[in-house]
């Protein structure tokens, strides 16, 4: 479904991604773990062109892209197949929860407002927040704001949802409410790629786990194997196995 081959990305001559290759199968959950500075978020952002990779290739369904030469039209086409859930919610403070979820549908996808409202309310209901539709972000907890962010992703009916450490900005007691929503999506067969520091969540929810460090994939395997019998010594050190 989604395949990256030999992806490179540098910032100010510092190479952050050093030839990353990976495949995300339809209906799977892929967790990306590793220490800070490994390149995890940059990799995720390159998947839907929030960052533009310097080189490499991307395949998404029947789209084949040279990342160095990709056109704006193709970028937009791939973005429309994906949704991104940010660490810090990225909600519009002057919009209600409902309006935040509707915004991408109305502005980016030109969905009529009446249809967008119906889709947004269904998405908010799915994350348990339909009763908060008219609340502004300032009146919501961090966990509720992140669930609005997930509802915004669900509403556009993407082929894959990309999560960038969705619980990193939350207090521990609010983390579970967000993870439970993601687990529900996983049980429904939603294709997801999740950068996370929640190891128990990755172990229990992901099909595949990628361990990254210093811009490369150190090890990649099924979650059960990574967490019970990692092959690489650095993986064992990181997981304290």
C-alpha positions as CSV (number, residue, x, y, z in Angstrom):
1,X,0.0,0.0,0.0
2,X,2.7,2.5,1.1
3,X,6.3,1.9,0.3
4,X,9.4,4.0,0.9
5,X,12.7,3.2,-0.7
6,X,16.1,4.7,0.1
7,X,14.8,7.9,1.5
8,X,17.3,10.6,2.5
9,X,16.7,13.9,4.3
10,X,19.1,16.5,5.6
11,X,18.7,19.8,7.5
12,X,21.6,22.2,7.3
13,X,23.9,19.5,6.1
14,X,23.0,17.2,8.9
15,X,21.7,14.0,7.5
16,X,18.6,13.0,9.5
17,X,17.4,10.1,7.3
18,X,20.1,7.9,5.8
19,X,18.4,5.7,3.2
20,X,15.3,4.5,4.9
21,X,13.2,1.8,3.3
22,X,9.9,0.4,4.6
23,X,6.6,-1.0,3.6
24,X,3.2,-0.4,5.3
25,X,0.6,-3.0,4.4
26,X,-3.1,-2.1,4.1
27,X,-4.9,-2.7,7.4
28,X,-1.7,-2.9,9.4
29,X,-0.5,-0.9,12.4
30,X,3.2,0.0,12.2
31,X,4.9,1.5,15.3
32,X,8.1,3.4,15.0
33,X,10.2,3.6,18.2
34,X,13.6,4.8,19.1
35,X,15.5,7.4,21.1
36,X,15.1,11.1,20.6
37,X,16.9,12.4,17.5
38,X,16.5,9.1,15.7
39,X,14.6,10.7,12.8
40,X,11.2,9.1,13.6
41,X,9.1,12.3,13.2
42,X,11.0,13.4,10.1
43,X,10.3,10.1,8.5
44,X,6.6,10.3,9.3
45,X,6.4,13.9,8.0
46,X,8.1,12.9,4.7
47,X,5.4,10.3,4.2
48,X,2.8,13.0,3.4
49,X,5.1,15.9,2.4
50,X,4.9,17.9,5.6
51,X,8.7,17.6,4.9
52,X,10.0,17.1,1.5
53,X,12.7,14.3,1.3
54,X,15.9,15.1,-0.6
55,X,15.8,11.8,-2.5
56,X,14.3,8.3,-2.6
57,X,11.1,6.8,-3.9
58,X,7.6,6.5,-2.7
59,X,4.8,4.2,-3.8
60,X,1.2,4.7,-2.6
61,X,-1.3,2.4,-4.3
62,X,-0.7,3.0,-8.0
63,X,1.2,6.3,-7.5
64,X,5.0,6.0,-8.0
65,X,7.1,9.1,-7.0
66,X,10.7,10.1,-7.3
67,X,10.8,12.2,-4.1
68,X,13.5,14.5,-5.5
69,X,11.3,15.5,-8.4
70,X,7.7,15.1,-7.1
71,X,5.2,17.7,-8.3
72,X,2.9,19.7,-6.1
73,X,-0.1,18.0,-7.8
74,X,1.2,14.6,-6.7
75,X,2.0,15.8,-3.2
76,X,-1.6,17.0,-2.9
77,X,-2.9,13.7,-4.3
78,X,-0.9,11.7,-1.6
79,X,-1.9,14.1,1.2
80,X,-5.5,13.5,0.3
81,X,-5.0,9.8,1.0
82,X,-3.5,10.4,4.4
83,X,-4.3,12.2,7.7
84,X,-1.8,13.4,10.3
85,X,-2.3,13.6,14.1
86,X,0.2,16.0,15.7
87,X,1.9,15.8,19.1
88,X,0.4,19.1,20.2
89,X,-3.1,18.8,18.7
90,X,-2.7,21.8,16.3
91,X,-6.3,22.8,16.8
92,X,-7.6,26.3,15.8
93,X,-8.2,28.1,19.1
94,X,-10.9,30.3,17.6
95,X,-13.0,27.3,16.4
96,X,-15.1,24.8,18.2
97,X,-14.4,21.1,18.2
98,X,-17.0,20.6,15.5
99,X,-15.5,23.5,13.4
100,X,-12.0,22.1,13.8
101,X,-13.1,18.7,12.5
102,X,-15.1,20.3,9.6
103,X,-12.3,22.6,8.5
104,X,-10.3,20.2,6.5
105,X,-13.4,18.8,4.8
106,X,-14.8,22.2,3.8
107,X,-11.5,24.1,3.0
108,X,-9.2,21.4,1.6
109,X,-11.7,18.9,0.2
110,X,-14.5,21.3,-0.8
111,X,-17.2,19.2,0.9
112,X,-20.5,21.1,1.3
113,X,-20.9,22.4,4.9
114,X,-24.1,20.4,5.6
115,X,-22.3,17.1,4.6
116,X,-19.1,18.1,6.4
117,X,-21.1,18.8,9.6
118,X,-22.6,15.3,9.5
119,X,-19.3,13.7,8.9
120,X,-17.6,15.7,11.7
121,X,-20.4,14.9,14.2
122,X,-20.0,11.2,13.4
123,X,-16.2,11.4,13.8
124,X,-16.6,13.2,17.2
125,X,-19.1,10.5,18.3
126,X,-16.5,7.8,17.3
127,X,-14.0,9.4,19.7
128,X,-16.6,9.9,22.5
129,X,-16.8,13.7,22.1
130,X,-20.1,14.4,20.3
131,X,-21.3,16.2,23.5
132,X,-18.3,18.5,23.3
133,X,-18.9,19.6,19.7
134,X,-19.6,23.2,20.6
135,X,-16.7,23.5,23.0
136,X,-13.6,25.5,22.2
137,X,-10.1,23.9,22.7
138,X,-9.5,26.1,25.8
139,X,-12.4,24.3,27.5
140,X,-11.1,20.8,26.7
141,X,-8.5,18.7,28.5
142,X,-5.4,17.7,26.6
143,X,-6.8,14.3,26.1
144,X,-10.0,15.7,24.7
145,X,-8.1,18.0,22.4
146,X,-6.1,15.1,21.0
147,X,-9.2,13.1,20.5
148,X,-10.6,16.0,18.5
149,X,-7.4,15.8,16.5
150,X,-8.0,12.1,15.9
151,X,-11.7,12.9,14.9
152,X,-10.3,15.4,12.4
153,X,-8.2,12.7,10.9
154,X,-11.0,10.1,10.8
155,X,-13.5,12.6,9.2
156,X,-11.6,12.8,5.9
157,X,-11.7,9.0,5.5
158,X,-8.0,8.6,4.8
159,X,-6.3,5.4,3.6
160,X,-3.7,5.8,6.3
161,X,-3.4,7.8,9.5
162,X,0.0,9.0,10.6
163,X,0.4,9.7,14.4
164,X,3.3,11.7,15.7
165,X,3.7,10.7,19.4
166,X,0.0,11.3,20.0
167,X,0.3,11.1,23.8
168,X,3.7,12.8,24.4
169,X,2.0,16.1,25.5
170,X,-0.4,14.4,27.9
171,X,-0.4,13.8,31.6
172,X,-0.3,10.0,32.3
173,X,-3.9,9.9,33.4
174,X,-5.0,11.3,30.0
175,X,-2.9,9.0,27.9
176,X,-5.2,6.0,28.2
177,X,-8.2,7.8,26.8
178,X,-6.3,8.6,23.6
179,X,-4.7,5.2,23.3
180,X,-8.0,3.5,23.7
181,X,-9.4,5.4,20.7
182,X,-6.3,4.4,18.6
183,X,-6.7,0.8,19.7
184,X,-10.3,0.9,18.6
185,X,-9.3,2.1,15.2
186,X,-6.7,-0.7,15.0
187,X,-9.3,-3.3,15.8
188,X,-11.4,-1.9,12.9
189,X,-8.5,-2.4,10.4
190,X,-7.5,1.2,10.1
191,X,-4.0,1.5,8.5
192,X,-1.8,3.5,10.8
193,X,1.8,4.4,11.3
194,X,2.5,5.6,14.8
195,X,5.6,7.2,16.2
196,X,5.4,6.4,19.9
197,X,7.3,6.2,23.2
198,X,4.6,4.0,24.8
199,X,6.2,0.6,24.6
200,X,3.4,-1.4,26.1
201,X,1.0,0.2,23.6
202,X,3.3,-0.6,20.7
203,X,3.7,-4.2,21.9
204,X,-0.1,-4.7,22.3
205,X,-1.4,-2.8,19.3
206,X,1.1,-2.8,16.5
207,X,1.5,-5.5,13.9
208,X,5.0,-4.4,13.0
209,X,7.6,-2.4,14.9
210,X,10.5,-0.4,13.5
211,X,13.4,0.6,15.8
212,X,15.3,3.6,14.5
213,X,18.5,5.3,15.7
214,X,20.7,7.9,14.1
215,X,18.6,8.1,10.9
216,X,18.6,4.4,10.0
217,X,16.4,1.4,10.7
218,X,18.3,-0.7,13.2
219,X,15.7,-3.5,13.3
220,X,12.2,-4.2,11.9
221,X,10.0,-7.2,12.8
222,X,6.6,-8.2,14.1
223,X,5.8,-6.7,17.4
224,X,5.8,-9.9,19.3
225,X,9.3,-10.8,18.1
226,X,10.7,-7.3,18.7
227,X,9.5,-7.2,22.2
228,X,10.3,-10.8,23.2
229,X,13.4,-11.7,21.2
230,X,15.0,-8.7,19.4
231,X,17.9,-9.7,17.2
232,X,20.0,-6.5,17.5
233,X,22.0,-5.7,20.6
234,X,21.0,-2.0,20.4
235,X,17.3,-2.9,20.3
236,X,17.8,-5.1,23.4
237,X,19.5,-2.2,25.2
238,X,16.7,0.3,24.2
239,X,14.0,-2.1,25.4
240,X,16.0,-3.2,28.4
241,X,15.6,-6.9,27.5
